[in-house]
Amino acid sequence: MEKFSQFRDRGSGIAPFLPVTTESSIFATLFHAVLFLFRLPLFLAFSTAYFLVLQHIPFLPAVIRKLLLWSLLAIPGVWWVDLQLDGVKRGSLSQQPRSRVPGARSIIAANFTSPIDALYLAAVFDPVFVAAHPSSRKVRPIGLFSAILAALSPSAQLSTLAQWEADGGDGLTDLRALVARYPGRAIAVFPECGTTNGRGILPLSPCLLTAPAESPIFAVSLRYTPPDVTTPILGAKGSAAFAWKLLGRPTHYIRVRIAEGVHNTTAASNGVSAGSAAAGSVRRGDWEGRAEDQPTAEEQQLLDRIGEALARLGRAKRVGLTLKEKAAFLKAWAKR
């Protein structure tokens, strides 16, 4: 993989876009094939029934939706979950106040590695998912199925700011407006905006700076064992590889860590953006965005705090690579 050394972070040496591989014997591969062929029709039938019919039933209680999603996760063996709160001793979770975990009017900022991320968050917190862009403060509300596809689709991750805004159209909004629109639910965002292999945390989107001051922002780290169900490689081949690993393994283990909530006390949280007075665009390409979207020094400190929490909880490193480098990496990967 030395030919992809230019896609390693200079400071840490981490390559967050390389796929994770695990060794397997011929007997294990045969067992995985049998398990895959047994699970595939069950998984397709259940997921089709849920996303086409069940989730659209208006009177279906949230607890029933969560049970259905847990059933969907159980088919590929995703049921072993280790949930811990940062700074809380094991065995004392039940003694913690409800405000210590994401709830109504809170923001979930989760790392982005796999389609399982959105499924797990929906099964536990039932949040409103939003799509974010690495250089925009705006977000676009999306459904659970779109959040899952975002971990597999290159068009969802690698669009320029102009393309993303054209696709979003009038649907673009911000976190403050969504919290007011859905006061009884949490808002879930993947601020890295693109998937990694879990070994690095990409620079975070400035969309988090539009969170209201009263809404806590929880950094949520999700890690998987085996770690090869991450999807840094996008497209048809990446999706097929993910399905093989997801349905062919007997079990999958999720390690979930939730940081203490932080509040957006910057000027943007009061409805004032320090960069809003700047007019026009920054002439550095669509990836960098407009002048009013660039974080101030105070705002960058908040993004750094959330990014550091994600890196610490996930035992990863913060990297300087962006989706612009990921787009170049995927082109090089396709030509290998």
N, C-alpha and C positions, 0 to 999 in steps of 0.2 A: 504493500500500500504506500510505498515511498513516493510513487508518482503523484499521490494526492497530498504531499507534505505541505503544499502551498495553502491547503485548507485547514491547517492546524493553527490554533491560536498561538501567537508569538510568545505571549507571556507564560502560559501554562503548558503548551505543547499538546493540548487536547484537540482531537478532531471530532467535533460534535455531530458531523453529518455522515460519518461512516456507519454502515449497518453493523449490528452486533451479531456475531456468529458463535455458535456453540457446537462442540464436537459431538458426534453421535456414531454409534456402531451400526453395523448392518442389521443386527437383530432389533435394536431400538428403532431404526428407520422403518422396518417392517411393521413393528407394533404401532408406530405413529401412523402409518398408512392405514392400517385397519381401523384405528380409532378415528382418524380423519373421515374415512368413508362412512363410518357409523354415525358420527356427529353431524356431518355436513347437511343432510336432509332435515334433521331435527332443528338445527340452527336456522336454516333458511326458512323453514315453515313457521317457526315461532316468531322470528324477526319480521317476516312478511305480515303475519297476522297482527303483530303489535303496531308496526309503523303505518300500515295501511288502514287498519280498522280500530283496534283497541284504544290507541292514544287519542283518537278523534271523538271518542264517546264523551259528550259534554258533562254528564253526571257521574263519571268514573272518579271515585275519591282518590286523592293523592296517595294514600297508603296502599291502595290496590295497584296503582301505577308502579309504585316502588317495588311491591312484591313481584309484579310481572317482570320488571327489569332485573331483579335479583334472580329470577328463574332463567332469564335469558343469559345472565352471566354464569349461572351454574352449569349450563349445557357444555361449555368448553372447560369447565373445571375452575372457574375464577370464583373461589369462595373463601380462601384463606386470606384474611385481612388483619394486619397488625396496625391498629390505629392508636396514635399517641399525640398528646398535646405537648408542645414545646415547653420545657421547664416543669412538667408535671410528672410526678413519680408514677410508676406502673401500679395499677390496682386502685388508684384514687381518681379515676376519670368521673365516676358517678358523684363524687363530692364537689366537682367543679361547677361554677355557676353556668347557666345556659348561655350567657353572653360570651363565654370562652370559646364557643364554636360558632361557625357561620349560621346565621338565621335570617329572619326577616329584616330587610333594609340594609343588609351587609353586602360586601363585595368579596367574591372568591377569586383570588389571583393564583391560578394553578400553573405548574409547569406543563409543557406540552410535549408528549413523547409518543402517544399511542391513541387509537380510537377508544381504547378501554377507559381512558381518562374521563371522557364525557359520559359514558355509560355509568361509571361508578359514581360520579358527582350527581347524576340524575337520580340514581337509586338511593342515595343517602340524603341529599339536600333538596332535591326537586327545584333547582334554580332556573332562572331565565338565562339562556345562553346568548352571548353576543360575539360577533366577529370583530376583531380589531386589526388595525394596520400598524406596522412599525413606525410610521411617520405621521400619524393623524390622531387627533384627540377625539374624533368621532368614532362611533361604533355602530354596528348594524345588528339588530335582534335577529336571531336565527333559531330554528328548532333543534331538537336533540339529534335528529337524523343528519341535518346539515353540519352540526358540530362534529359528528362522527366522520362524515365524509371529508371534513376539513383536514383531518389527520392523514388523509390518503390522496387528496387531490392537489396537483401542482397549480391548477388555476385558482384555487382558494388561498394558497399560501404565497405564491410568487408574483402576484399581479402588482404592477406599479400603482402608485397613489392615484394617478389619473384613471386607470382602468378600474380600480377598486371603487372609486367614487361614482364612476359611470354605471357600474353594476349595481351599486347601492341605491343610487337615485335619491328619491325622497325618503327612503327608509333610514337614512343616517340620522343618528341622534347622539346623545351623550349619557354617561352614567347617572348624572344628576336627574335627568328627565326620566330615565327608566326606574330609578328608585321611587320617584313620585308616582309613576304609572303603576308599579307593582309593589305596593307597600307591604304586602304580606309574604313576599318571596325574596330570596337572595339573588344576586346577579353574578353569573359566572363568566369570567373572561380568561383567555389564555394570552397573557400580555407578551409572550415571546413571538406570537403570531405565526410561528412555523415550528415544525416538529424537529426534535433532536434525538440522539440516542440515549439521552439521560445523563451524559457525562459533562455537559456544559450548559450554562444558562445564558441565553442570548440577551442582548440589550432589550429592555422592556419598552412597550408602547407608551406614549404620553397620554393615552386615553384614561389611564388611572388617575390622572391629575384632574379629571372632571368629576370625581367622586365627591359627594357632599361631605362636609366636615363631620356631620353626626353619624355617618355610616362607616363602621370599622372595615378595614381592608385586611383580609386574612390570606397570608401566603400559605398555599397548600401544596405539599410535595408528594408525588406519587412515584414509587419505584416498583419494579417488577422482578420477580424471580421465577423462571429464568428471564434474563433481561433482553432476550431476542425478540420479544413482541413489540418492541419500539419500531416506529416507522419513519426513520429519517429519509428513506428512499421512497419517492412518490411515484404514482402512476400504476399501470396495470400490473407490472412485475412486482412492485412493492406491495400491492394489495394481495396478490396471489401468495407471496411469501409470508405475509402476515396471517392470512387465513390458514395456511399450512401449519405454521407454528402455534397459532391459537387453538385450532381444533385437534391437532395431533399430539399435544402434550397432555398427560394425565391431569395435572393440576397447574395452576398459576397462583403465585403468592403476591399480594399487594402490600407494600409497606407505605402507610399514609402518615404524614407528619403535618400538623397544623400549628403555625406560628401564632403568637399573640397578635390580636388585631391592632393595626395602627390607623391613625386618623389623618386625613388630608387637611393640614392646617395652613397650606400655602394660599397665596392670593387667589388661585383658581378655584379653591373650594368655596370661596365667598362670591363666586360668579364673576370674578375679575381675573382675567389672564394678563400676566405681565407682558406677554408678547402680543396681545390683541391690538395694540396700537400700531404695530408694524403692518404696513400694507404691502400687497404684492406677494411675489413668490421668491423663494431662495433659488437662485439659478445654479442648482447643483444636481438636477435630475429629479425624477419623480420619487426616488427612494427617500430622499431627505425631507421632502414635504415643503410646506409653506413656513414663512417666518413666524406666524402666530402660533404654530404648533411646536416650535422649538422650546424645550424646557429651560426655565431660568435656573440659576445656581441653586436656589432654595428648592425648586421643584425637582431638580436632579437628585438632591439628597434624599427625597422621599422615594424616588424610583430606585436609587441605590440601596436604600434600606430594605425594600421589598425584594430586590434581586439578591441581596446578600442572605436574606432569610431563606429564599428558595434554594440557594446554593448550599447553605449550611445544613438545612434539613435533608436535602437530597444527596449530601456528600459529593457534591459536584463543585465545579469551578465556574466563575463568571468569565465569559469570553467576549472578545471584541468583534467576533464574526457576526455578520448580519444575514438577512435573507438575500441580499445582493450576492454575497459570496456563496450562499446555498444554491442559487440559480446557476452560478458558474460551475459549482461542484457537480450538480446533476447533469449538466451538459457533458462534463468531462467523464462522469461515471458511465453515461450512455455510450461513449465512444471507446471505453476500455476494451 
